[in-house]
């Protein structure tokens, strides 16, 4: 199985800047959709799993690549 590519800080900043531009233009939905492309930090993904449950994470549509890299590909199911 190929290992997930970790997003660089520059890539994260680029997405954040584009999302901010959308927000400032009044496109809140576009901003939210773009922000979901940013990987959730592993510690936050774990807190969400522990406090809110697996289903919330699964339906949230967030990028979990950093959590998968830290905890393994099946971390949601364990």
mmCIF file of the N, C-alpha and C atoms, coordinates in Angstrom:
data_MODEL
# 
_entry.id   MODEL 
# 
loop_
_atom_site.group_PDB 
_atom_site.id 
_atom_site.type_symbol 
_atom_site.label_atom_id 
_atom_site.label_alt_id 
_atom_site.label_comp_id 
_atom_site.label_asym_id 
_atom_site.label_entity_id 
_atom_site.label_seq_id 
_atom_site.pdbx_PDB_ins_code 
_atom_site.Cartn_x 
_atom_site.Cartn_y 
_atom_site.Cartn_z 
_atom_site.occupancy 
_atom_site.B_iso_or_equiv 
_atom_site.pdbx_formal_charge 
_atom_site.auth_seq_id 
_atom_site.auth_comp_id 
_atom_site.auth_asym_id 
_atom_site.auth_atom_id 
_atom_site.pdbx_PDB_model_num 
ATOM 1   N N  . UNK A 1 1  ? 0.839   -1.176 0.000  1.00 0.00 ? 1  UNK A N  1 
ATOM 2   C CA . UNK A 1 1  ? 0.000   0.000  0.000  1.00 0.00 ? 1  UNK A CA 1 
ATOM 3   C C  . UNK A 1 1  ? 0.883   1.237  0.000  1.00 0.00 ? 1  UNK A C  1 
ATOM 4   N N  . UNK A 1 2  ? 0.631   2.198  -0.915 1.00 0.00 ? 2  UNK A N  1 
ATOM 5   C CA . UNK A 1 2  ? 1.462   3.404  -0.951 1.00 0.00 ? 2  UNK A CA 1 
ATOM 6   C C  . UNK A 1 2  ? 1.222   4.266  0.280  1.00 0.00 ? 2  UNK A C  1 
ATOM 7   N N  . UNK A 1 3  ? 2.279   4.917  0.719  1.00 0.00 ? 3  UNK A N  1 
ATOM 8   C CA . UNK A 1 3  ? 2.198   5.783  1.887  1.00 0.00 ? 3  UNK A CA 1 
ATOM 9   C C  . UNK A 1 3  ? 1.611   7.130  1.479  1.00 0.00 ? 3  UNK A C  1 
ATOM 10  N N  . UNK A 1 4  ? 0.790   7.704  2.353  1.00 0.00 ? 4  UNK A N  1 
ATOM 11  C CA . UNK A 1 4  ? 0.155   8.987  2.062  1.00 0.00 ? 4  UNK A CA 1 
ATOM 12  C C  . UNK A 1 4  ? 1.211   10.086 1.977  1.00 0.00 ? 4  UNK A C  1 
ATOM 13  N N  . UNK A 1 5  ? 1.002   10.987 1.053  1.00 0.00 ? 5  UNK A N  1 
ATOM 14  C CA . UNK A 1 5  ? 1.876   12.142 0.898  1.00 0.00 ? 5  UNK A CA 1 
ATOM 15  C C  . UNK A 1 5  ? 1.483   13.181 1.938  1.00 0.00 ? 5  UNK A C  1 
ATOM 16  N N  . UNK A 1 6  ? 2.442   13.633 2.727  1.00 0.00 ? 6  UNK A N  1 
ATOM 17  C CA . UNK A 1 6  ? 2.171   14.653 3.728  1.00 0.00 ? 6  UNK A CA 1 
ATOM 18  C C  . UNK A 1 6  ? 2.248   16.026 3.061  1.00 0.00 ? 6  UNK A C  1 
ATOM 19  N N  . UNK A 1 7  ? 1.265   16.855 3.305  1.00 0.00 ? 7  UNK A N  1 
ATOM 20  C CA . UNK A 1 7  ? 1.191   18.181 2.712  1.00 0.00 ? 7  UNK A CA 1 
ATOM 21  C C  . UNK A 1 7  ? 2.234   19.095 3.362  1.00 0.00 ? 7  UNK A C  1 
ATOM 22  N N  . UNK A 1 8  ? 2.913   19.860 2.548  1.00 0.00 ? 8  UNK A N  1 
ATOM 23  C CA . UNK A 1 8  ? 3.919   20.787 3.067  1.00 0.00 ? 8  UNK A CA 1 
ATOM 24  C C  . UNK A 1 8  ? 3.244   22.011 3.688  1.00 0.00 ? 8  UNK A C  1 
ATOM 25  N N  . UNK A 1 9  ? 3.991   22.731 4.483  1.00 0.00 ? 9  UNK A N  1 
ATOM 26  C CA . UNK A 1 9  ? 3.477   23.956 5.090  1.00 0.00 ? 9  UNK A CA 1 
ATOM 27  C C  . UNK A 1 9  ? 3.080   24.959 4.005  1.00 0.00 ? 9  UNK A C  1 
ATOM 28  N N  . UNK A 1 10 ? 3.877   25.076 2.962  1.00 0.00 ? 10 UNK A N  1 
ATOM 29  C CA . UNK A 1 10 ? 3.541   25.998 1.867  1.00 0.00 ? 10 UNK A CA 1 
ATOM 30  C C  . UNK A 1 10 ? 2.223   25.613 1.204  1.00 0.00 ? 10 UNK A C  1 
ATOM 31  N N  . UNK A 1 11 ? 1.977   24.331 1.014  1.00 0.00 ? 11 UNK A N  1 
ATOM 32  C CA . UNK A 1 11 ? 0.718   23.873 0.429  1.00 0.00 ? 11 UNK A CA 1 
ATOM 33  C C  . UNK A 1 11 ? -0.460  24.201 1.354  1.00 0.00 ? 11 UNK A C  1 
ATOM 34  N N  . UNK A 1 12 ? -0.256  24.010 2.655  1.00 0.00 ? 12 UNK A N  1 
ATOM 35  C CA . UNK A 1 12 ? -1.310  24.327 3.621  1.00 0.00 ? 12 UNK A CA 1 
ATOM 36  C C  . UNK A 1 12 ? -1.613  25.821 3.625  1.00 0.00 ? 12 UNK A C  1 
ATOM 37  N N  . UNK A 1 13 ? -0.562  26.643 3.578  1.00 0.00 ? 13 UNK A N  1 
ATOM 38  C CA . UNK A 1 13 ? -0.749  28.095 3.559  1.00 0.00 ? 13 UNK A CA 1 
ATOM 39  C C  . UNK A 1 13 ? -1.445  28.550 2.284  1.00 0.00 ? 13 UNK A C  1 
ATOM 40  N N  . UNK A 1 14 ? -1.127  27.926 1.166  1.00 0.00 ? 14 UNK A N  1 
ATOM 41  C CA . UNK A 1 14 ? -1.763  28.266 -0.103 1.00 0.00 ? 14 UNK A CA 1 
ATOM 42  C C  . UNK A 1 14 ? -3.265  27.988 -0.040 1.00 0.00 ? 14 UNK A C  1 
ATOM 43  N N  . UNK A 1 15 ? -3.626  26.832 0.477  1.00 0.00 ? 15 UNK A N  1 
ATOM 44  C CA . UNK A 1 15 ? -5.047  26.498 0.621  1.00 0.00 ? 15 UNK A CA 1 
ATOM 45  C C  . UNK A 1 15 ? -5.730  27.470 1.582  1.00 0.00 ? 15 UNK A C  1 
ATOM 46  N N  . UNK A 1 16 ? -5.078  27.760 2.691  1.00 0.00 ? 16 UNK A N  1 
ATOM 47  C CA . UNK A 1 16 ? -5.654  28.690 3.674  1.00 0.00 ? 16 UNK A CA 1 
ATOM 48  C C  . UNK A 1 16 ? -5.870  30.071 3.076  1.00 0.00 ? 16 UNK A C  1 
ATOM 49  N N  . UNK A 1 17 ? -4.912  30.564 2.306  1.00 0.00 ? 17 UNK A N  1 
ATOM 50  C CA . UNK A 1 17 ? -5.042  31.875 1.678  1.00 0.00 ? 17 UNK A CA 1 
ATOM 51  C C  . UNK A 1 17 ? -6.173  31.904 0.658  1.00 0.00 ? 17 UNK A C  1 
ATOM 52  N N  . UNK A 1 18 ? -6.293  30.830 -0.125 1.00 0.00 ? 18 UNK A N  1 
ATOM 53  C CA . UNK A 1 18 ? -7.387  30.754 -1.098 1.00 0.00 ? 18 UNK A CA 1 
ATOM 54  C C  . UNK A 1 18 ? -8.734  30.692 -0.385 1.00 0.00 ? 18 UNK A C  1 
ATOM 55  N N  . UNK A 1 19 ? -8.792  29.945 0.709  1.00 0.00 ? 19 UNK A N  1 
ATOM 56  C CA . UNK A 1 19 ? -10.031 29.853 1.478  1.00 0.00 ? 19 UNK A CA 1 
ATOM 57  C C  . UNK A 1 19 ? -10.397 31.209 2.072  1.00 0.00 ? 19 UNK A C  1 
ATOM 58  N N  . UNK A 1 20 ? -9.416  31.933 2.572  1.00 0.00 ? 20 UNK A N  1 
ATOM 59  C CA . UNK A 1 20 ? -9.669  33.262 3.130  1.00 0.00 ? 20 UNK A CA 1 
ATOM 60  C C  . UNK A 1 20 ? -10.208 34.205 2.061  1.00 0.00 ? 20 UNK A C  1 
ATOM 61  N N  . UNK A 1 21 ? -9.667  34.115 0.866  1.00 0.00 ? 21 UNK A N  1 
ATOM 62  C CA . UNK A 1 21 ? -10.155 34.936 -0.243 1.00 0.00 ? 21 UNK A CA 1 
ATOM 63  C C  . UNK A 1 21 ? -11.624 34.625 -0.528 1.00 0.00 ? 21 UNK A C  1 
ATOM 64  N N  . UNK A 1 22 ? -11.967 33.333 -0.517 1.00 0.00 ? 22 UNK A N  1 
ATOM 65  C CA . UNK A 1 22 ? -13.365 32.947 -0.730 1.00 0.00 ? 22 UNK A CA 1 
ATOM 66  C C  . UNK A 1 22 ? -14.253 33.487 0.389  1.00 0.00 ? 22 UNK A C  1 
ATOM 67  N N  . UNK A 1 23 ? -13.783 33.374 1.625  1.00 0.00 ? 23 UNK A N  1 
ATOM 68  C CA . UNK A 1 23 ? -14.541 33.860 2.779  1.00 0.00 ? 23 UNK A CA 1 
ATOM 69  C C  . UNK A 1 23 ? -14.812 35.362 2.658  1.00 0.00 ? 23 UNK A C  1 
ATOM 70  N N  . UNK A 1 24 ? -13.743 36.092 2.324  1.00 0.00 ? 24 UNK A N  1 
ATOM 71  C CA . UNK A 1 24 ? -13.876 37.547 2.193  1.00 0.00 ? 24 UNK A CA 1 
ATOM 72  C C  . UNK A 1 24 ? -14.813 37.940 1.053  1.00 0.00 ? 24 UNK A C  1 
ATOM 73  N N  . UNK A 1 25 ? -14.916 37.069 0.046  1.00 0.00 ? 25 UNK A N  1 
ATOM 74  C CA . UNK A 1 25 ? -15.815 37.328 -1.083 1.00 0.00 ? 25 UNK A CA 1 
ATOM 75  C C  . UNK A 1 25 ? -17.245 36.892 -0.773 1.00 0.00 ? 25 UNK A C  1 
ATOM 76  N N  . UNK A 1 26 ? -17.457 36.338 0.414  1.00 0.00 ? 26 UNK A N  1 
ATOM 77  C CA . UNK A 1 26 ? -18.798 35.911 0.811  1.00 0.00 ? 26 UNK A CA 1 
ATOM 78  C C  . UNK A 1 26 ? -19.143 34.489 0.433  1.00 0.00 ? 26 UNK A C  1 
ATOM 79  N N  . UNK A 1 27 ? -18.176 33.757 -0.084 1.00 0.00 ? 27 UNK A N  1 
ATOM 80  C CA . UNK A 1 27 ? -18.413 32.363 -0.474 1.00 0.00 ? 27 UNK A CA 1 
ATOM 81  C C  . UNK A 1 27 ? -18.046 31.439 0.696  1.00 0.00 ? 27 UNK A C  1 
ATOM 82  N N  . UNK A 1 28 ? -18.918 31.416 1.700  1.00 0.00 ? 28 UNK A N  1 
ATOM 83  C CA . UNK A 1 28 ? -18.640 30.630 2.904  1.00 0.00 ? 28 UNK A CA 1 
ATOM 84  C C  . UNK A 1 28 ? -18.597 29.133 2.625  1.00 0.00 ? 28 UNK A C  1 
ATOM 85  N N  . UNK A 1 29 ? -19.482 28.653 1.764  1.00 0.00 ? 29 UNK A N  1 
ATOM 86  C CA . UNK A 1 29 ? -19.490 27.229 1.436  1.00 0.00 ? 29 UNK A CA 1 
ATOM 87  C C  . UNK A 1 29 ? -18.216 26.838 0.695  1.00 0.00 ? 29 UNK A C  1 
ATOM 88  N N  . UNK A 1 30 ? -17.791 27.657 -0.248 1.00 0.00 ? 30 UNK A N  1 
ATOM 89  C CA . UNK A 1 30 ? -16.544 27.397 -0.962 1.00 0.00 ? 30 UNK A CA 1 
ATOM 90  C C  . UNK A 1 30 ? -15.357 27.379 -0.017 1.00 0.00 ? 30 UNK A C  1 
ATOM 91  N N  . UNK A 1 31 ? -15.369 28.300 0.933  1.00 0.00 ? 31 UNK A N  1 
ATOM 92  C CA . UNK A 1 31 ? -14.306 28.353 1.941  1.00 0.00 ? 31 UNK A CA 1 
ATOM 93  C C  . UNK A 1 31 ? -14.286 27.068 2.758  1.00 0.00 ? 31 UNK A C  1 
ATOM 94  N N  . UNK A 1 32 ? -15.445 26.646 3.258  1.00 0.00 ? 32 UNK A N  1 
ATOM 95  C CA . UNK A 1 32 ? -15.509 25.409 4.057  1.00 0.00 ? 32 UNK A CA 1 
ATOM 96  C C  . UNK A 1 32 ? -15.043 24.201 3.252  1.00 0.00 ? 32 UNK A C  1 
ATOM 97  N N  . UNK A 1 33 ? -15.483 24.118 2.003  1.00 0.00 ? 33 UNK A N  1 
ATOM 98  C CA . UNK A 1 33 ? -15.083 22.976 1.166  1.00 0.00 ? 33 UNK A CA 1 
ATOM 99  C C  . UNK A 1 33 ? -13.577 22.953 0.944  1.00 0.00 ? 33 UNK A C  1 
ATOM 100 N N  . UNK A 1 34 ? -12.995 24.115 0.731  1.00 0.00 ? 34 UNK A N  1 
ATOM 101 C CA . UNK A 1 34 ? -11.557 24.185 0.516  1.00 0.00 ? 34 UNK A CA 1 
ATOM 102 C C  . UNK A 1 34 ? -10.797 23.851 1.799  1.00 0.00 ? 34 UNK A C  1 
ATOM 103 N N  . UNK A 1 35 ? -11.285 24.340 2.938  1.00 0.00 ? 35 UNK A N  1 
ATOM 104 C CA . UNK A 1 35 ? -10.615 24.073 4.218  1.00 0.00 ? 35 UNK A CA 1 
ATOM 105 C C  . UNK A 1 35 ? -10.624 22.580 4.564  1.00 0.00 ? 35 UNK A C  1 
ATOM 106 N N  . UNK A 1 36 ? -11.600 21.845 4.054  1.00 0.00 ? 36 UNK A N  1 
ATOM 107 C CA . UNK A 1 36 ? -11.637 20.393 4.305  1.00 0.00 ? 36 UNK A CA 1 
ATOM 108 C C  . UNK A 1 36 ? -10.501 19.668 3.598  1.00 0.00 ? 36 UNK A C  1 
ATOM 109 N N  . UNK A 1 37 ? -9.831  20.349 2.678  1.00 0.00 ? 37 UNK A N  1 
ATOM 110 C CA . UNK A 1 37 ? -8.679  19.750 2.004  1.00 0.00 ? 37 UNK A CA 1 
ATOM 111 C C  . UNK A 1 37 ? -7.425  19.796 2.875  1.00 0.00 ? 37 UNK A C  1 
ATOM 112 N N  . UNK A 1 38 ? -7.465  20.630 3.924  1.00 0.00 ? 38 UNK A N  1 
ATOM 113 C CA . UNK A 1 38 ? -6.333  20.679 4.854  1.00 0.00 ? 38 UNK A CA 1 
ATOM 114 C C  . UNK A 1 38 ? -6.392  19.468 5.771  1.00 0.00 ? 38 UNK A C  1 
ATOM 115 N N  . UNK A 1 39 ? -5.285  18.772 5.948  1.00 0.00 ? 39 UNK A N  1 
ATOM 116 C CA . UNK A 1 39 ? -5.307  17.616 6.837  1.00 0.00 ? 39 UNK A CA 1 
ATOM 117 C C  . UNK A 1 39 ? -5.530  18.029 8.293  1.00 0.00 ? 39 UNK A C  1 
ATOM 118 N N  . UNK A 1 40 ? -6.386  17.287 8.948  1.00 0.00 ? 40 UNK A N  1 
ATOM 119 C CA . UNK A 1 40 ? -6.600  17.512 10.379 1.00 0.00 ? 40 UNK A CA 1 
ATOM 120 C C  . UNK A 1 40 ? -5.370  16.986 11.111 1.00 0.00 ? 40 UNK A C  1 
ATOM 121 N N  . UNK A 1 41 ? -4.819  17.759 12.042 1.00 0.00 ? 41 UNK A N  1 
ATOM 122 C CA . UNK A 1 41 ? -3.677  17.266 12.823 1.00 0.00 ? 41 UNK A CA 1 
ATOM 123 C C  . UNK A 1 41 ? -4.065  15.980 13.561 1.00 0.00 ? 41 UNK A C  1 
ATOM 124 N N  . UNK A 1 42 ? -3.131  15.040 13.670 1.00 0.00 ? 42 UNK A N  1 
ATOM 125 C CA . UNK A 1 42 ? -3.455  13.758 14.308 1.00 0.00 ? 42 UNK A CA 1 
ATOM 126 C C  . UNK A 1 42 ? -4.064  13.886 15.704 1.00 0.00 ? 42 UNK A C  1 
ATOM 127 N N  . UNK A 1 43 ? -3.549  14.796 16.513 1.00 0.00 ? 43 UNK A N  1 
ATOM 128 C CA . UNK A 1 43 ? -4.087  14.922 17.874 1.00 0.00 ? 43 UNK A CA 1 
ATOM 129 C C  . UNK A 1 43 ? -5.552  15.345 17.839 1.00 0.00 ? 43 UNK A C  1 
ATOM 130 N N  . UNK A 1 44 ? -5.927  16.232 16.893 1.00 0.00 ? 44 UNK A N  1 
ATOM 131 C CA . UNK A 1 44 ? -7.302  16.688 16.798 1.00 0.00 ? 44 UNK A CA 1 
ATOM 132 C C  . UNK A 1 44 ? -8.207  15.575 16.269 1.00 0.00 ? 44 UNK A C  1 
ATOM 133 N N  . UNK A 1 45 ? -7.713  14.810 15.300 1.00 0.00 ? 45 UNK A N  1 
ATOM 134 C CA . UNK A 1 45 ? -8.491  13.690 14.782 1.00 0.00 ? 45 UNK A CA 1 
ATOM 135 C C  . UNK A 1 45 ? -8.774  12.672 15.885 1.00 0.00 ? 45 UNK A C  1 
ATOM 136 N N  . UNK A 1 46 ? -7.791  12.432 16.735 1.00 0.00 ? 46 UNK A N  1 
ATOM 137 C CA . UNK A 1 46 ? -7.973  11.485 17.841 1.00 0.00 ? 46 UNK A CA 1 
ATOM 138 C C  . UNK A 1 46 ? -8.996  12.007 18.836 1.00 0.00 ? 46 UNK A C  1 
ATOM 139 N N  . UNK A 1 47 ? -8.934  13.291 19.164 1.00 0.00 ? 47 UNK A N  1 
ATOM 140 C CA . UNK A 1 47 ? -9.912  13.875 20.087 1.00 0.00 ? 47 UNK A CA 1 
ATOM 141 C C  . UNK A 1 47 ? -11.316 13.778 19.492 1.00 0.00 ? 47 UNK A C  1 
ATOM 142 N N  . UNK A 1 48 ? -11.460 14.106 18.207 1.00 0.00 ? 48 UNK A N  1 
ATOM 143 C CA . UNK A 1 48 ? -12.765 13.993 17.562 1.00 0.00 ? 48 UNK A CA 1 
ATOM 144 C C  . UNK A 1 48 ? -13.286 12.560 17.625 1.00 0.00 ? 48 UNK A C  1 
ATOM 145 N N  . UNK A 1 49 ? -12.422 11.600 17.358 1.00 0.00 ? 49 UNK A N  1 
ATOM 146 C CA . UNK A 1 49 ? -12.824 10.196 17.412 1.00 0.00 ? 49 UNK A CA 1 
ATOM 147 C C  . UNK A 1 49 ? -13.256 9.820  18.830 1.00 0.00 ? 49 UNK A C  1 
ATOM 148 N N  . UNK A 1 50 ? -12.452 10.185 19.805 1.00 0.00 ? 50 UNK A N  1 
ATOM 149 C CA . UNK A 1 50 ? -12.726 9.802  21.190 1.00 0.00 ? 50 UNK A CA 1 
ATOM 150 C C  . UNK A 1 50 ? -13.944 10.507 21.769 1.00 0.00 ? 50 UNK A C  1 
ATOM 151 N N  . UNK A 1 51 ? -14.140 11.765 21.431 1.00 0.00 ? 51 UNK A N  1 
ATOM 152 C CA . UNK A 1 51 ? -15.205 12.563 22.052 1.00 0.00 ? 51 UNK A CA 1 
ATOM 153 C C  . UNK A 1 51 ? -16.501 12.604 21.250 1.00 0.00 ? 51 UNK A C  1 
ATOM 154 N N  . UNK A 1 52 ? -16.386 12.525 19.912 1.00 0.00 ? 52 UNK A N  1 
ATOM 155 C CA . UNK A 1 52 ? -17.585 12.679 19.084 1.00 0.00 ? 52 UNK A CA 1 
ATOM 156 C C  . UNK A 1 52 ? -17.969 11.413 18.331 1.00 0.00 ? 52 UNK A C  1 
ATOM 157 N N  . UNK A 1 53 ? -17.025 10.497 18.197 1.00 0.00 ? 53 UNK A N  1 
ATOM 158 C CA . UNK A 1 53 ? -17.337 9.228  17.549 1.00 0.00 ? 53 UNK A CA 1 
ATOM 159 C C  . UNK A 1 53 ? -16.841 9.132  16.125 1.00 0.00 ? 53 UNK A C  1 
ATOM 160 N N  . UNK A 1 54 ? -16.717 7.907  15.685 1.00 0.00 ? 54 UNK A N  1 
ATOM 161 C CA . UNK A 1 54 ? -16.186 7.587  14.359 1.00 0.00 ? 54 UNK A CA 1 
ATOM 162 C C  . UNK A 1 54 ? -17.095 8.107  13.249 1.00 0.00 ? 54 UNK A C  1 
ATOM 163 N N  . UNK A 1 55 ? -18.395 8.009  13.435 1.00 0.00 ? 55 UNK A N  1 
ATOM 164 C CA . UNK A 1 55 ? -19.324 8.410  12.378 1.00 0.00 ? 55 UNK A CA 1 
ATOM 165 C C  . UNK A 1 55 ? -19.194 9.882  12.020 1.00 0.00 ? 55 UNK A C  1 
ATOM 166 N N  . UNK A 1 56 ? -18.982 10.728 13.010 1.00 0.00 ? 56 UNK A N  1 
ATOM 167 C CA . UNK A 1 56 ? -18.809 12.162 12.750 1.00 0.00 ? 56 UNK A CA 1 
ATOM 168 C C  . UNK A 1 56 ? -17.605 12.385 11.841 1.00 0.00 ? 56 UNK A C  1 
ATOM 169 N N  . UNK A 1 57 ? -16.539 11.661 12.112 1.00 0.00 ? 57 UNK A N  1 
ATOM 170 C CA . UNK A 1 57 ? -15.333 11.804 11.292 1.00 0.00 ? 57 UNK A CA 1 
ATOM 171 C C  . UNK A 1 57 ? -15.592 11.288 9.879  1.00 0.00 ? 57 UNK A C  1 
ATOM 172 N N  . UNK A 1 58 ? -16.263 10.155 9.776  1.00 0.00 ? 58 UNK A N  1 
ATOM 173 C CA . UNK A 1 58 ? -16.510 9.570  8.456  1.00 0.00 ? 58 UNK A CA 1 
ATOM 174 C C  . UNK A 1 58 ? -17.391 10.457 7.585  1.00 0.00 ? 58 UNK A C  1 
ATOM 175 N N  . UNK A 1 59 ? -18.397 11.085 8.154  1.00 0.00 ? 59 UNK A N  1 
ATOM 176 C CA . UNK A 1 59 ? -19.295 11.916 7.344  1.00 0.00 ? 59 UNK A CA 1 
ATOM 177 C C  . UNK A 1 59 ? -18.782 13.346 7.188  1.00 0.00 ? 59 UNK A C  1 
ATOM 178 N N  . UNK A 1 60 ? -17.745 13.710 7.951  1.00 0.00 ? 60 UNK A N  1 
ATOM 179 C CA . UNK A 1 60 ? -17.235 15.073 7.916  1.00 0.00 ? 60 UNK A CA 1 
ATOM 180 C C  . UNK A 1 60 ? -16.539 15.462 6.631  1.00 0.00 ? 60 UNK A C  1 
ATOM 181 N N  . UNK A 1 61 ? -15.961 14.505 5.942  1.00 0.00 ? 61 UNK A N  1 
ATOM 182 C CA . UNK A 1 61 ? -15.292 14.800 4.684  1.00 0.00 ? 61 UNK A CA 1 
ATOM 183 C C  . UNK A 1 61 ? -13.925 15.433 4.829  1.00 0.00 ? 61 UNK A C  1 
ATOM 184 N N  . UNK A 1 62 ? -13.319 15.315 6.009  1.00 0.00 ? 62 UNK A N  1 
ATOM 185 C CA . UNK A 1 62 ? -12.026 15.929 6.255  1.00 0.00 ? 62 UNK A CA 1 
ATOM 186 C C  . UNK A 1 62 ? -10.896 15.084 5.693  1.00 0.00 ? 62 UNK A C  1 
ATOM 187 N N  . UNK A 1 63 ? -9.766  15.733 5.473  1.00 0.00 ? 63 UNK A N  1 
ATOM 188 C CA . UNK A 1 63 ? -8.542  15.050 5.048  1.00 0.00 ? 63 UNK A CA 1 
ATOM 189 C C  . UNK A 1 63 ? -7.903  14.437 6.294  1.00 0.00 ? 63 UNK A C  1 
ATOM 190 N N  . UNK A 1 64 ? -7.828  13.127 6.328  1.00 0.00 ? 64 UNK A N  1 
ATOM 191 C CA . UNK A 1 64 ? -7.296  12.402 7.486  1.00 0.00 ? 64 UNK A CA 1 
ATOM 192 C C  . UNK A 1 64 ? -5.914  11.819 7.212  1.00 0.00 ? 64 UNK A C  1 
ATOM 193 N N  . UNK A 1 65 ? -5.236  12.310 6.191  1.00 0.00 ? 65 UNK A N  1 
ATOM 194 C CA . UNK A 1 65 ? -3.964  11.723 5.775  1.00 0.00 ? 65 UNK A CA 1 
ATOM 195 C C  . UNK A 1 65 ? -2.897  11.771 6.871  1.00 0.00 ? 65 UNK A C  1 
ATOM 196 N N  . UNK A 1 66 ? -2.832  12.868 7.620  1.00 0.00 ? 66 UNK A N  1 
ATOM 197 C CA . UNK A 1 66 ? -1.814  12.949 8.679  1.00 0.00 ? 66 UNK A CA 1 
ATOM 198 C C  . UNK A 1 66 ? -2.147  12.027 9.842  1.00 0.00 ? 66 UNK A C  1 
ATOM 199 N N  . UNK A 1 67 ? -3.417  11.878 10.157 1.00 0.00 ? 67 UNK A N  1 
ATOM 200 C CA . UNK A 1 67 ? -3.820  10.934 11.206 1.00 0.00 ? 67 UNK A CA 1 
ATOM 201 C C  . UNK A 1 67 ? -3.525  9.504  10.775 1.00 0.00 ? 67 UNK A C  1 
ATOM 202 N N  . UNK A 1 68 ? -3.778  9.183  9.512  1.00 0.00 ? 68 UNK A N  1 
ATOM 203 C CA . UNK A 1 68 ? -3.484  7.842  9.004  1.00 0.00 ? 68 UNK A CA 1 
ATOM 204 C C  . UNK A 1 68 ? -1.983  7.577  9.017  1.00 0.00 ? 68 UNK A C  1 
ATOM 205 N N  . UNK A 1 69 ? -1.193  8.588  8.703  1.00 0.00 ? 69 UNK A N  1 
ATOM 206 C CA . UNK A 1 69 ? 0.260   8.420  8.731  1.00 0.00 ? 69 UNK A CA 1 
ATOM 207 C C  . UNK A 1 69 ? 0.749   8.204  10.162 1.00 0.00 ? 69 UNK A C  1 
ATOM 208 N N  . UNK A 1 70 ? 0.110   8.875  11.124 1.00 0.00 ? 70 UNK A N  1 
ATOM 209 C CA . UNK A 1 70 ? 0.536   8.762  12.517 1.00 0.00 ? 70 UNK A CA 1 
ATOM 210 C C  . UNK A 1 70 ? 0.016   7.500  13.199 1.00 0.00 ? 70 UNK A C  1 
ATOM 211 N N  . UNK A 1 71 ? -1.248  7.142  12.913 1.00 0.00 ? 71 UNK A N  1 
ATOM 212 C CA . UNK A 1 71 ? -1.898  6.057  13.657 1.00 0.00 ? 71 UNK A CA 1 
ATOM 213 C C  . UNK A 1 71 ? -2.097  4.776  12.857 1.00 0.00 ? 71 UNK A C  1 
ATOM 214 N N  . UNK A 1 72 ? -1.835  4.830  11.555 1.00 0.00 ? 72 UNK A N  1 
ATOM 215 C CA . UNK A 1 72 ? -2.055  3.658  10.692 1.00 0.00 ? 72 UNK A CA 1 
ATOM 216 C C  . UNK A 1 72 ? -3.357  3.787  9.919  1.00 0.00 ? 72 UNK A C  1 
ATOM 217 N N  . UNK A 1 73 ? -3.474  3.061  8.817  1.00 0.00 ? 73 UNK A N  1 
ATOM 218 C CA . UNK A 1 73 ? -4.623  3.220  7.928  1.00 0.00 ? 73 UNK A CA 1 
ATOM 219 C C  . UNK A 1 73 ? -5.961  2.787  8.534  1.00 0.00 ? 73 UNK A C  1 
ATOM 220 N N  . UNK A 1 74 ? -5.948  1.942  9.552  1.00 0.00 ? 74 UNK A N  1 
ATOM 221 C CA . UNK A 1 74 ? -7.191  1.446  10.144 1.00 0.00 ? 74 UNK A CA 1 
ATOM 222 C C  . UNK A 1 74 ? -7.489  2.062  11.498 1.00 0.00 ? 74 UNK A C  1 
ATOM 223 N N  . UNK A 1 75 ? -6.921  3.228  11.797 1.00 0.00 ? 75 UNK A N  1 
ATOM 224 C CA . UNK A 1 75 ? -7.050  3.811  13.128 1.00 0.00 ? 75 UNK A CA 1 
ATOM 225 C C  . UNK A 1 75 ? -8.490  4.126  13.513 1.00 0.00 ? 75 UNK A C  1 
ATOM 226 N N  . UNK A 1 76 ? -9.330  4.432  12.537 1.00 0.00 ? 76 UNK A N  1 
ATOM 227 C CA . UNK A 1 76 ? -10.721 4.727  12.873 1.00 0.00 ? 76 UNK A CA 1 
ATOM 228 C C  . UNK A 1 76 ? -11.479 3.495  13.377 1.00 0.00 ? 76 UNK A C  1 
ATOM 229 N N  . UNK A 1 77 ? -11.068 2.348  12.922 1.00 0.00 ? 77 UNK A N  1 
ATOM 230 C CA . UNK A 1 77 ? -11.790 1.114  13.256 1.00 0.00 ? 77 UNK A CA 1 
ATOM 231 C C  . UNK A 1 77 ? -11.221 0.381  14.459 1.00 0.00 ? 77 UNK A C  1 
ATOM 232 N N  . UNK A 1 78 ? -10.224 0.963  15.104 1.00 0.00 ? 78 UNK A N  1 
ATOM 233 C CA . UNK A 1 78 ? -9.635  0.285  16.266 1.00 0.00 ? 78 UNK A CA 1 
ATOM 234 C C  . UNK A 1 78 ? -9.948  1.010  17.547 1.00 0.00 ? 78 UNK A C  1 
# 
